[in-house]
Amino acid sequence: KAEAQLAYELQAAKIKQRIRNEEIQIEVVERRKQIEVEEQEVRRKEHELRSTVRLPAEAEHYKITRIAEGK
């Protein structure tokens, strides 16, 4: 009976360990996906800033420079 109990406990421990390993793998995948989403958001924000701030500012600078040069 004691051997059967030990075998059962060993099997239960192995199953718990397998489950924990799978949970860790899921956490790793979720974290990687979160990083990918954050990187995409950074690229999107950079593009948005370039379109709404940087390019208009550069155009205004060019316009003012041309006016100042009298052209």
ROPADREN-878835 format. One line per field, with one value per residue: residue in one letter; x, y, z of N, C-alpha, C in turn. Coordinates in steps of 0.05 Angstrom, whole numbers, padded with zeros to 5 digits, m for minus. Atoms other than C-alpha are relative to their C-alpha. Layout:
BEGIN
tiza: c(A/...)
n.px: c(X/...)
n.py: c(Y/...)
n.pz: c(Z/...)
ca.px: c(X/...)
ca.py: c(Y/...)
ca.pz: c(Z/...)
c.px: c(X/...)
c.py: c(Y/...)
c.pz: c(Z/...)
This chain:
BEGIN
tiza: c(K/A/E/A/Q/L/A/Y/E/L/Q/A/A/K/I/K/Q/R/I/R/N/E/E/I/Q/I/E/V/V/E/R/R/K/Q/I/E/V/E/E/Q/E/V/R/R/K/E/H/E/L/R/S/T/V/R/L/P/A/E/A/E/H/Y/K/I/T/R/I/A/E/G/K)
n.px: c(00016/m00017/m00012/00021/00003/m00024/00002/00021/m00010/m00020/00014/00014/m00020/m00009/00022/m00001/m00024/00006/00019/m00014/m00017/00017/00008/m00023/m00002/00022/m00008/m00021/00013/00016/m00019/m00010/00021/00004/m00023/00005/00021/m00012/m00018/00018/00012/m00022/m00003/00024/m00002/m00021/00012/00020/m00015/m00012/00021/00015/m00017/m00027/00002/00010/m00020/m00021/00011/00001/m00027/m00008/00015/m00010/m00027/00003/00009/m00022/m00020/00013/00005)
n.py: c(m00024/m00024/m00003/m00011/m00029/m00015/m00001/m00019/m00026/m00006/m00006/m00026/m00021/m00003/m00014/m00028/m00013/m00003/m00022/m00025/m00006/m00011/m00027/m00017/m00004/m00018/m00027/m00010/m00007/m00024/m00022/m00006/m00013/m00027/m00016/m00005/m00020/m00025/m00009/m00010/m00025/m00020/m00007/m00014/m00027/m00014/m00008/m00021/m00025/m00009/m00011/m00022/m00020/m00004/m00009/m00027/m00019/m00002/m00015/m00027/m00010/m00004/m00023/m00024/m00004/m00010/m00027/m00016/m00003/m00017/00016)
n.pz: c(00000/m00002/00027/00018/m00008/00010/00029/00006/m00006/00020/00025/m00004/00001/00028/00015/m00008/00012/00029/00002/m00006/00023/00021/m00009/00005/00029/00008/m00009/00018/00026/m00005/m00003/00027/00015/m00012/00009/00028/00001/m00008/00021/00021/m00010/00002/00028/00008/m00012/00014/00026/m00005/m00006/00024/00017/m00011/m00013/00012/00028/00001/m00010/00021/00022/m00009/00000/00027/00010/m00013/00011/00027/m00002/m00010/00022/00020/00025)
ca.px: c(00000/00056/00089/00024/00016/00087/00076/00012/00045/00103/00056/00016/00080/00102/00034/00037/00107/00084/00026/00071/00120/00063/00039/00109/00111/00044/00070/00131/00089/00041/00100/00130/00064/00056/00126/00107/00044/00083/00135/00079/00048/00115/00122/00050/00061/00126/00089/00032/00081/00118/00054/00022/00082/00149/00129/00085/00140/00192/00145/00134/00208/00221/00166/00193/00264/00242/00205/00265/00309/00260/00243)
ca.py: c(00000/00049/00035/00049/00114/00135/00117/00157/00217/00213/00211/00270/00310/00295/00318/00381/00396/00385/00432/00484/00479/00490/00550/00579/00568/00603/00662/00667/00667/00719/00763/00758/00776/00835/00860/00853/00894/00947/00951/00959/01014/01051/01047/01070/01129/01148/01148/01189/01240/01244/01257/01306/01343/01332/01339/01400/01433/01418/01446/01509/01517/01510/01561/01612/01601/01613/01676/01701/01690/01730/01675)
ca.pz: c(00000/00017/m00051/m00087/m00048/m00066/m00139/m00139/m00106/m00155/m00214/m00186/m00177/m00248/m00275/m00233/m00259/m00331/m00320/m00289/m00347/m00396/m00355/m00359/m00434/m00441/m00400/m00445/m00508/m00478/m00459/m00529/m00560/m00512/m00532/m00606/m00594/m00557/m00612/m00664/m00622/m00619/m00695/m00704/m00657/m00692/m00759/m00730/m00701/m00766/m00804/m00756/m00726/m00760/m00833/m00823/m00782/m00836/m00889/m00848/m00837/m00911/m00927/m00877/m00902/m00974/m00954/m00915/m00976/m01016/m01065)
c.px: c(00017/00013/m00020/m00005/00023/m00001/m00021/00010/00021/m00013/m00014/00020/00010/m00021/00000/00023/m00005/m00019/00014/00018/m00016/m00010/00022/00003/m00022/00007/00021/m00012/m00017/00018/00012/m00020/m00005/00023/m00005/m00021/00011/00018/m00017/m00012/00021/00003/m00024/00001/00021/m00011/m00020/00014/00013/m00020/m00013/00018/00025/m00002/m00012/00020/00022/m00011/m00002/00027/00010/m00014/00012/00028/m00001/m00009/00022/00021/m00011/m00006/m00029)
c.py: c(00025/00005/00012/00029/00016/00003/00021/00029/00009/00008/00027/00023/00004/00015/00030/00015/00005/00023/00026/00008/00011/00028/00020/00006/00020/00029/00012/00009/00026/00024/00008/00015/00029/00019/00007/00022/00027/00012/00011/00027/00022/00008/00016/00029/00017/00010/00022/00027/00012/00014/00026/00023/00006/00011/00028/00021/00004/00017/00030/00013/00006/00025/00026/00006/00012/00029/00018/00005/00017/m00014/m00009)
c.pz: c(00000/m00027/m00019/00006/m00011/m00030/m00008/00004/m00021/m00027/00001/m00002/m00028/m00017/00008/m00012/m00029/m00004/00005/m00023/m00023/00007/m00005/m00030/m00010/00008/m00018/m00026/00003/00002/m00027/m00016/00010/m00010/m00030/m00003/00008/m00021/m00024/00007/m00002/m00029/m00010/00010/m00014/m00027/00003/00006/m00025/m00018/00011/00011/m00017/m00028/m00003/00010/m00020/m00023/00008/00001/m00028/m00011/00011/m00011/m00028/00000/00009/m00021/m00022/m00026/m00001)
